Amino acid sequence: MTENPRGVEGEDGRPRVAATYYLNSAPLVWSFARGGRRDEVRLLSDAAPVRCARMLARGEADAALAPVIEYQRVEGALVVPGVCVAAKREVRSVLVVTRGTPIEEARSVALDTTSSTSAALVRVIFREFLGREPEFEPSEPDLPGMLARSDAALLIGDPAMTFERETLRVYDLAALWREHTGLGFVFAVWMTREGLEEKIGRVDFAAARDEGVAHLEEIAAQYEETLGRPRSELLSYLRENVCFEPDEELAAGLRLFYELARRHGIIERSRPLRTTTGAPFA
């Protein structure tokens, strides 16, 4: 992905778009980084989804591929309809890991701080579905260190796909969510802020998604060496585990997540989704 200075307005007025370079987000940004829309935006890259949301909130970016929980926290946030990072069943890259302790017996959980949505989802799963309140400890994504301090650890993104799993017990959060709700889960969406609708409206995020999805084999080949995983494994992940276009089931899952997050005090309110165009999210 192209690296650009963060928070710098392009002289040509191109929208500043912040995104991570995780494999699960690559199909949504490939067009801007390497494809036919690489001159359409000023691409600002960061390793942490939550920091992309903060860039949007501080006015350092005009749009960001951000954790969905941040829609409820960024003042005046709007969602670009029709595009997302989601999972209908297993996601394989958002996990709770233990050294063998069943998740329902965990007394402490180290939370990967790079994505606020996944941390919120862990809290919802424990409070709403497991009826327990372990001690939650924010942590850098270092699995050995996390498990040295806590019974369980949350890992997201590329680190969740590359650790050695022998002797460990692994729980897929999208699978747990579906087990208890019957719904898919949306992890991230493109967001902007009120007043930027016209500027961001010139960017065709859906067409960028389609171009990225058309190049999944190239994306998998690009990440094969970086992640040290077989290309076929990465390609099956992109094709079978991650969804990039929301439907009504995913939208219902997102609404329920917001309501449960509000119920359990993770967010102060559950604001209905407002999109840049006024059209439904899905």
Disulfide bonds with the S-S distance in Angstrom:
none
